[in-house]
Amino acid sequence: HLIVDWKQVAKLDKFADCVIICTQDQLHKEPAIAFARKGYSILLEKPMAVTEEDCREIVAECKKNNVLLTVCHVLRYTPWVQKLKEIIDKGGIGDVVNIQHLEPVGYWHFAHSFVRGNWSKESDSTFSLLAKCCHDLDLIAYWMGHRKCHSVSSFGHLSHFNKDCKVGYWHFAHSYVRGNWHKESESSSSLLAKCCHDLDLVNYWMGDRQCHSISSFGYLSHFNKESKPAKAASRCLDCPTEVESTCPYSAQKVYLDGVKMGKKGWPLNVITETPDIESVMEALRTGPYGRCVYDMDNDVMSQQTVNMQFTGGATATMLMIAFTKDICNRKVRIFGTKGELTYEDGYGDVSHCDFTTGQTFRHPLPSKHAGSLTGHGGADYYLFKSFVDTLKEGDKSKILTGGEEALASHLLAFAAEKARKENRVVTIGPDLQFT
């Protein structure tokens, strides 16, 4: 079959076992529903969709047509996430009392994806909490077990990236200032775009505990016109040396220096199909990734905190921040009545302090697999293996991120964004409706 549009496939009789949907955030709902009605098993990129209503509709349609829906909350499949869940479920730290979870996006990663990139405007994608941290919210709920979140509040701000100042720092500039997620109207909020993973992790660790209250605060810091240095040009290639050399978000540093060292992968393969010096120079001269991060029209949060309360009294806090050296190396601390768990992604083993014995144990993690799917610390490999094994064997227990589980953690992101925008605590009922 020669296909130029997914709608052509949807018109054909079913000819495959599954479909993988990885269109831009705002283009998930229509193909997901169309292929569910055709009876395809679906592997759906996160976030599921950019509105609460669309997420609910996708899950309902897949359930109605009895098709397998797997959402790419890849982090649930990583060895360190599974080890934390195993210790919690075995009672290794008693009852979970609090989870502290940090998603350091990385300064240049944020600039790449959420200032210059595809997720810089909420109208073009979705809010950054959903886009970036739906994973993390899911993990918090996962680790919390049977406790459900019933209240949510959230505060956030888009600071610094305007002509007036700073998740890793260059990653934020790449994706959320220059990139595809820089405008909420074109994607979604940065919380959804970047942190649906993290919300998913929280949900995962919390297990069957339901989140019933949530609040959130956020701000778009630094990436604004007020932060633009004097004498700075509108494009990094035209910027005076004395300005460009001191700017951590310079497109020359983020992209040109990399290609000169022979790098070919992300983020270079995002700005051009052929990551050589000539193609990268042309992309920086003419495309959005060569623009000054202080001249963009981005509107998604560069920092946001989410506070959650779960049934049984347990609480959790998740922070998404653009201004970090680490690029998406999550840091988590889980406090229980009988112990404490600590893990920093990329920095070693899981640490388990046992209050009963006073001893601290280190749990080594398996070495990474030898395959080529190394994305998200190898989690991509485990996700795809589980999905393929399920299709082959029919054992749905291998799927850790089905539609119902993913919907629950996505709703945390929507509740948090509602709390931030309305400056109040949002309550989540047993029926998962907001008040």
Residue pairs with C-beta under 8 A, 6 or more apart in sequence:
1 9
1 12
1 15
3 9
6 23
6 31
6 34
7 34
9 19
9 35
10 31
10 34
10 35
10 38
14 38
14 39
14 40
16 40
17 40
17 41
17 391
18 40
18 41
18 42
18 43
18 68
18 387
18 391
19 31
19 35
19 40
19 41
19 42
19 43
20 42
20 43
20 45
21 28
21 31
21 32
21 35
21 42
21 43
21 44
21 45
22 45
23 31
23 45
24 118
24 125
24 180
24 187
25 47
25 49
25 50
25 119
25 125
25 126
25 131
25 181
25 187
25 188
25 192
25 193
26 49
26 50
26 124
26 125
26 126
26 186
26 187
26 188
28 44
28 45
28 47
28 48
28 49
28 50
28 54
28 58
29 49
29 54
29 57
29 58
32 42
32 44
32 48
32 49
32 58
32 61
32 62
32 69
33 57
33 58
33 61
35 42
36 42
36 58
36 61
36 62
36 64
36 65
36 67
36 69
37 61
37 65
39 65
39 67
40 67
41 67
41 68
41 69
41 70
41 391
42 62
42 67
42 68
42 69
42 70
43 70
43 72
43 387
44 58
44 69
44 70
44 71
44 72
45 72
46 71
46 72
46 73
46 134
46 135
46 196
46 197
46 200
46 406
47 55
47 126
47 130
47 131
47 134
47 188
47 192
47 193
47 196
47 410
47 413
48 54
48 55
48 58
48 59
48 71
48 403
48 406
48 407
48 410
49 55
49 57
49 58
50 125
50 126
50 130
50 187
50 188
50 192
51 414
52 410
52 411
52 414
55 407
55 410
55 411
55 414
56 407
58 69
58 403
59 69
59 403
59 404
59 406
59 407
62 68
62 69
62 403
63 403
68 390
68 391
68 396
68 399
68 402
69 402
69 403
69 406
70 383
70 386
70 387
70 390
70 399
70 401
70 402
71 401
71 402
71 403
71 405
71 406
72 383
72 401
73 134
73 135
73 138
73 196
73 197
73 200
73 201
73 204
73 400
73 401
73 405
73 406
73 409
74 135
74 197
74 375
74 376
74 379
74 380
74 382
74 383
75 81
75 135
75 136
75 138
75 139
75 197
75 198
75 200
75 201
75 330
75 376
75 379
76 82
76 138
76 139
76 142
76 200
76 201
76 204
76 400
76 401
77 379
77 382
77 383
77 386
77 400
78 376
78 377
78 378
78 379
78 382
79 365
79 366
80 343
80 345
80 350
80 365
81 139
81 142
81 201
81 204
81 205
83 350
83 363
83 365
84 143
84 205
84 332
84 334
84 341
84 343
84 350
85 142
85 143
85 204
85 205
87 93
87 341
87 350
87 352
87 363
88 96
88 143
88 145
88 205
88 207
88 334
88 336
88 341
89 145
89 207
91 338
92 336
92 338
92 339
92 341
92 352
92 354
93 334
93 335
93 336
93 337
93 338
93 339
93 340
93 341
93 352
94 336
94 337
94 338
94 339
94 355
95 312
95 314
95 336
95 337
95 338
96 143
96 144
96 145
96 147
96 205
96 206
96 209
96 314
96 334
96 335
96 336
97 313
97 314
97 315
97 335
97 336
97 337
98 314
98 315
98 316
98 317
98 334
98 335
99 140
99 143
99 144
99 202
99 205
99 206
99 314
99 315
99 316
99 317
99 332
99 333
99 334
99 335
100 316
100 317
100 332
100 333
100 334
100 335
101 136
101 139
101 140
101 198
101 201
101 202
101 316
101 317
101 318
101 319
101 330
101 331
101 332
102 318
102 319
102 321
102 330
102 331
102 332
103 132
103 133
103 136
103 167
103 194
103 195
103 197
103 198
103 318
103 319
103 320
103 321
103 328
103 330
104 167
104 168
104 321
104 324
104 325
104 326
104 327
104 328
104 329
104 330
104 331
105 114
105 132
105 167
105 168
105 171
105 172
105 176
105 194
105 320
105 321
105 322
105 324
105 327
105 328
106 167
106 168
106 169
106 170
106 171
106 172
106 322
106 324
106 325
106 326
106 327
106 328
107 166
107 167
107 168
107 169
107 170
107 171
107 172
107 173
107 248
107 249
107 322
107 323
107 324
107 325
108 168
108 169
108 170
108 171
108 172
108 173
108 174
108 248
108 249
108 253
108 254
108 327
109 167
109 168
109 169
109 170
109 171
109 172
109 173
109 174
109 175
109 267
109 327
109 328
110 167
110 168
110 169
110 170
110 171
110 172
110 173
110 174
110 175
110 176
110 177
110 302
110 322
110 323
111 161
111 169
111 170
111 171
111 172
111 173
111 174
111 175
111 176
111 177
111 178
111 223
111 249
111 254
111 293
111 322
112 170
112 171
112 172
112 173
112 174
112 175
112 176
112 177
112 178
112 179
112 254
112 267
112 270
112 289
113 119
113 120
113 171
113 172
113 174
113 175
113 176
113 179
113 180
113 181
113 182
113 193
113 194
114 120
114 128
114 131
114 132
114 167
114 172
114 173
114 174
114 175
114 176
114 177
114 179
114 181
114 182
114 190
114 193
114 194
114 298
114 300
114 302
114 322
115 161
115 172
115 173
115 174
115 175
115 176
115 177
115 178
115 179
115 182
115 223
115 249
115 293
115 296
115 298
116 173
116 174
116 175
116 177
116 178
116 179
116 182
116 251
116 288
116 289
116 291
116 293
116 296
116 298
117 174
117 175
117 176
117 177
117 178
117 179
117 180
117 181
117 182
117 270
117 288
117 289
118 124
118 125
118 175
118 179
118 180
118 181
118 182
118 186
118 187
119 125
119 126
119 128
119 131
119 132
119 175
119 176
119 179
119 180
119 181
119 182
119 187
119 188
119 190
119 193
119 194
119 300
120 175
120 176
120 177
120 178
120 179
120 180
120 181
120 182
120 183
120 186
120 187
120 296
120 297
120 298
120 299
120 300
121 181
121 182
121 183
121 184
121 185
121 186
121 187
121 297
121 298
121 299
121 300
122 183
122 184
122 185
122 186
122 187
122 188
122 189
122 299
122 300
123 183
123 184
123 185
123 186
123 187
123 299
124 180
124 181
124 182
124 183
124 184
124 185
124 186
124 187
125 131
125 180
125 181
125 183
125 184
125 186
125 187
125 188
125 193
126 181
126 184
126 187
126 188
126 189
126 192
126 193
127 184
127 188
127 189
127 190
127 191
127 192
127 193
127 300
127 301
127 413
127 417
128 156
128 176
128 181
128 184
128 188
128 189
128 190
128 191
128 192
128 193
128 194
128 195
128 300
128 301
128 302
128 304
128 320
129 137
129 154
129 156
129 189
129 190
129 191
129 192
129 193
129 194
129 195
129 196
129 199
129 216
129 218
129 301
129 304
129 306
129 320
129 413
129 416
129 417
130 188
130 189
130 191
130 192
130 193
130 195
130 196
130 410
130 413
130 414
130 417
131 181
131 187
131 188
131 189
131 190
131 191
131 192
131 193
131 194
131 195
131 196
131 300
132 167
132 176
132 181
132 190
132 191
132 192
132 193
132 194
132 195
132 196
132 197
132 198
132 320
133 191
133 192
133 194
133 195
133 196
133 197
133 198
133 199
133 304
133 306
133 318
133 320
133 413
134 192
134 195
134 196
134 197
134 198
134 199
134 200
134 409
134 410
134 413
135 195
135 196
135 197
135 198
135 199
135 200
135 201
136 195
136 196
136 197
136 198
136 199
136 200
136 201
136 202
136 318
136 320
136 330
137 195
137 196
137 198
137 199
137 200
137 201
137 202
137 203
137 306
137 318
137 409
137 412
137 413
137 416
138 196
138 197
138 198
138 199
138 200
138 201
138 202
138 203
138 204
138 401
138 405
138 406
138 408
138 409
138 412
139 197
139 198
139 199
139 200
139 201
139 202
139 203
139 204
139 205
139 332
140 198
140 199
140 201
140 202
140 203
140 204
140 205
140 206
140 308
140 316
140 318
140 412
141 149
141 199
141 200
141 202
141 203
141 204
141 205
141 206
141 207
141 209
141 211
141 310
141 408
141 409
141 412
142 200
142 201
142 202
142 203
142 204
142 205
142 206
142 207
142 405
142 409
143 201
143 202
143 204
143 205
143 206
143 207
143 334
144 202
144 203
144 205
144 206
144 207
144 209
144 211
144 310
144 314
144 316
145 205
145 206
145 207
145 208
145 209
146 207
146 208
146 209
146 311
146 312
147 206
147 207
147 208
147 209
147 210
147 211
147 310
147 311
147 312
147 314
148 206
148 208
148 209
148 210
148 211
148 212
148 310
148 311
148 428
148 430
149 203
149 206
149 209
149 210
149 211
149 212
149 213
149 214
149 308
149 309
149 310
149 311
149 316
149 412
149 428
150 210
150 211
150 212
150 213
150 309
150 310
150 311
150 427
150 428
150 429
151 211
151 212
151 213
151 214
151 215
151 308
151 309
151 425
151 426
151 427
151 428
152 211
152 213
152 214
152 215
152 216
152 306
152 307
152 308
152 412
152 415
152 416
152 418
152 419
152 425
152 426
152 427
152 428
153 213
153 214
153 215
153 216
153 217
153 306
153 307
153 416
153 419
153 420
153 424
153 425
153 426
154 191
154 214
154 215
154 216
154 217
154 218
154 304
154 305
154 306
154 307
154 416
154 417
154 419
154 420
155 215
155 216
155 217
155 218
155 219
155 304
155 305
155 420
155 423
156 190
156 191
156 216
156 217
156 218
156 219
156 220
156 301
156 303
156 304
156 305
156 420
157 217
157 218
157 219
157 220
157 221
157 301
157 302
157 303
157 304
158 218
158 219
158 220
158 221
158 223
158 224
158 298
158 299
158 300
158 301
158 302
159 165
159 166
159 219
159 220
159 221
159 222
159 223
159 224
159 302
159 303
160 166
160 220
160 221
160 222
160 223
160 224
160 227
160 302
160 323
161 172
161 173
161 177
161 220
161 221
161 222
161 223
161 224
161 227
161 293
161 294
161 296
161 298
161 302
162 220
162 222
162 223
162 224
162 225
162 226
162 227
162 228
162 294
163 224
163 225
163 226
163 227
163 228
163 294
163 295
164 222
164 224
164 225
164 226
164 227
164 228
164 294
165 221
165 222
165 223
165 224
165 226
165 227
166 221
166 222
166 302
166 322
166 323
167 176
167 194
167 302
167 320
167 321
167 322
167 323
167 324
167 328
168 322
168 324
168 325
168 326
168 327
168 328
169 248
169 249
169 322
169 323
169 324
169 325
170 248
170 249
170 253
170 254
171 267
171 327
171 328
172 223
172 302
172 322
172 323
173 223
173 249
173 254
173 293
173 322
174 254
174 267
174 270
174 289
175 181
175 182
175 194
175 267
176 182
176 190
176 193
176 194
176 223
176 298
176 300
176 302
176 322
177 223
177 249
177 293
177 296
177 298
178 251
178 288
178 289
178 291
178 293
178 296
178 298
179 270
179 288
179 289
180 186
180 187
181 187
181 188
181 190
181 193
181 194
181 300
182 296
182 297
182 298
182 299
182 300
183 297
183 298
183 299
183 300
184 190
184 299
184 300
185 299
187 193
187 300
189 300
189 301
189 413
189 417
190 300
190 301
190 302
190 304
190 320
191 216
191 218
191 301
191 304
191 306
191 320
191 413
191 416
191 417
192 410
192 413
192 414
192 417
193 300
194 320
195 304
195 318
195 320
195 413
196 409
196 410
196 413
198 318
198 320
198 330
199 306
199 318
199 409
199 410
199 412
199 413
199 416
200 401
200 405
200 406
200 409
201 330
201 332
202 308
202 316
202 318
202 409
202 412
203 211
203 405
203 408
203 409
203 412
204 400
204 405
204 409
205 334
206 310
206 314
206 316
209 310
209 311
209 312
209 314
210 310
210 311
210 428
210 430
211 308
211 309
211 310
211 316
211 412
211 428
212 309
212 310
212 311
212 427
212 428
212 429
213 308
213 309
213 425
213 426
213 427
213 428
214 306
214 307
214 308
214 309
214 412
214 415
214 416
214 419
214 425
214 426
214 428
215 306
215 307
215 416
215 419
215 424
215 425
215 426
216 304
216 305
216 306
216 307
216 416
216 417
216 419
216 420
217 304
217 305
217 420
218 301
218 303
218 304
218 305
218 420
219 301
219 302
219 303
219 304
220 298
220 299
220 300
220 301
220 302
221 302
221 303
221 322
221 323
222 302
222 322
222 323
223 293
223 294
223 296
223 298
223 302
224 294
225 294
225 295
227 294
228 292
228 294
228 295
229 243
229 246
229 247
229 294
231 240
231 242
231 243
232 239
232 240
232 243
232 247
232 292
232 294
233 239
233 240
233 243
233 292
234 291
234 292
234 295
235 251
235 284
235 285
235 290
235 291
235 292
236 244
236 247
236 250
236 251
236 252
236 284
236 290
236 291
236 292
237 251
237 252
237 281
237 284
237 285
237 290
239 247
239 250
239 292
244 250
244 252
247 253
249 293
251 284
251 289
251 290
251 291
252 284
254 267
255 267
255 268
255 271
255 280
255 283
255 284
255 289
256 277
256 280
256 281
256 284
258 268
259 268
259 275
259 276
259 277
259 280
260 277
263 275
264 275
265 275
268 275
268 280
269 275
270 289
271 280
271 283
271 284
271 287
271 289
272 279
272 280
272 282
272 283
273 279
283 289
283 290
284 290
288 296
301 320
301 420
302 321
302 322
302 323
303 319
303 320
303 321
303 322
303 323
304 319
304 320
304 416
304 420
305 317
305 318
305 319
305 320
306 317
306 318
306 319
306 412
306 416
307 315
307 316
307 317
308 315
308 316
308 317
308 318
308 412
309 315
310 316
326 346
328 345
329 344
329 345
329 346
329 347
330 343
330 344
330 345
331 343
331 344
331 345
332 341
332 342
332 343
333 340
333 341
333 342
334 340
334 341
334 342
337 355
338 354
338 355
338 356
339 352
339 353
339 354
339 355
339 356
340 352
340 353
340 355
341 350
341 351
341 352
341 353
342 350
342 351
342 353
343 349
343 350
343 351
345 377
346 377
348 362
349 362
349 363
349 364
349 365
350 362
350 363
350 365
351 360
351 361
351 362
351 363
352 360
352 361
352 362
352 363
353 359
353 360
353 361
354 360
354 361
368 374
368 377
368 378
369 378
369 381
369 382
371 381
373 380
373 381
373 384
374 380
374 381
383 401
386 398
386 399
386 400
387 399
389 395
389 398
390 396
390 398
390 399
396 402
407 432
408 432
411 428
411 432
411 434
412 428
414 434
415 426
415 428
415 434
416 426
418 426
418 434
419 425
419 426
426 434
426 435
427 434
427 435
428 434
429 435
